[in-house]
Amino acid sequence: MTDPAAPEPTGLTGPRPVDLGFGLRCRLRAKHARTLVHEIRAHGADQKLWWLFPVTALLILLALAVTTTTTALPVAVYALF
């Protein structure tokens, strides 16, 4: 028999996550993305790593290309040409 006053074991589950809502999660992700872009830009300018800007832009374009290939966007773009 277990003691009702004893605390529940937390084990691997831990505390239940808080539901922040879709809008707040999007705003937080955008805030962190802006912070990341600002830090990369500041580091590149401070260290005179001017090649870092086009490489970062290419990586972002590649990530967008990979993520949009599974949506209807490629079909819409293909229809334009």
PLY file of the C-alpha trace (Angstrom):
ply
format ascii 1.0
element vertex 81
property float x
property float y
property float z
element edge 80
property int vertex1
property int vertex2
end_header
0.00 0.00 0.00
1.34 3.45 -0.90
1.34 6.45 1.36
-1.08 9.13 -0.02
1.08 11.91 1.44
4.19 10.72 -0.42
5.18 12.77 -3.49
4.67 11.21 -6.90
7.81 9.83 -8.51
8.94 12.02 -11.37
11.16 9.47 -13.14
11.74 10.15 -16.81
8.45 11.92 -17.41
9.14 15.05 -15.37
6.65 17.86 -15.06
3.90 18.28 -17.64
4.83 20.86 -20.34
2.90 24.10 -20.43
0.78 24.74 -23.54
1.82 28.19 -24.75
-0.55 28.40 -27.67
0.23 28.63 -31.36
0.57 32.43 -31.56
2.98 32.74 -28.66
5.12 29.86 -29.93
5.35 31.53 -33.37
6.34 34.87 -31.82
8.99 33.21 -29.65
10.44 31.35 -32.63
10.54 34.56 -34.67
12.26 36.36 -31.78
14.91 33.64 -31.51
15.40 33.64 -35.29
15.97 37.42 -35.26
18.45 37.01 -32.41
20.31 34.29 -34.31
20.49 36.39 -37.49
21.71 39.39 -35.50
24.43 37.34 -33.78
25.63 35.83 -37.08
25.71 39.26 -38.70
27.56 40.82 -35.75
30.10 37.99 -35.65
30.73 38.21 -39.39
31.19 41.97 -39.26
33.43 41.90 -36.18
35.70 39.15 -37.52
35.62 40.49 -41.11
34.17 37.21 -42.35
32.41 38.72 -45.35
32.14 35.34 -47.05
29.86 34.24 -44.20
26.91 36.33 -45.46
26.50 34.67 -48.89
27.08 31.22 -47.39
24.39 31.84 -44.79
22.01 33.11 -47.47
22.66 30.00 -49.60
22.01 27.74 -46.61
18.73 29.50 -45.91
17.67 29.17 -49.56
18.63 25.49 -49.54
16.60 24.92 -46.36
13.61 26.66 -47.94
13.95 24.60 -51.09
14.05 21.36 -49.12
11.06 22.24 -46.96
8.88 23.49 -49.82
9.39 20.46 -52.07
6.81 18.52 -50.08
4.10 21.15 -50.43
2.01 22.40 -53.34
4.35 25.36 -53.83
6.57 23.67 -56.48
3.51 22.89 -58.57
2.39 26.51 -58.38
5.85 27.80 -59.30
6.09 25.31 -62.17
2.78 26.57 -63.51
4.18 30.10 -63.69
6.91 29.04 -66.12
0 1
1 2
2 3
3 4
4 5
5 6
6 7
7 8
8 9
9 10
10 11
11 12
12 13
13 14
14 15
15 16
16 17
17 18
18 19
19 20
20 21
21 22
22 23
23 24
24 25
25 26
26 27
27 28
28 29
29 30
30 31
31 32
32 33
33 34
34 35
35 36
36 37
37 38
38 39
39 40
40 41
41 42
42 43
43 44
44 45
45 46
46 47
47 48
48 49
49 50
50 51
51 52
52 53
53 54
54 55
55 56
56 57
57 58
58 59
59 60
60 61
61 62
62 63
63 64
64 65
65 66
66 67
67 68
68 69
69 70
70 71
71 72
72 73
73 74
74 75
75 76
76 77
77 78
78 79
79 80
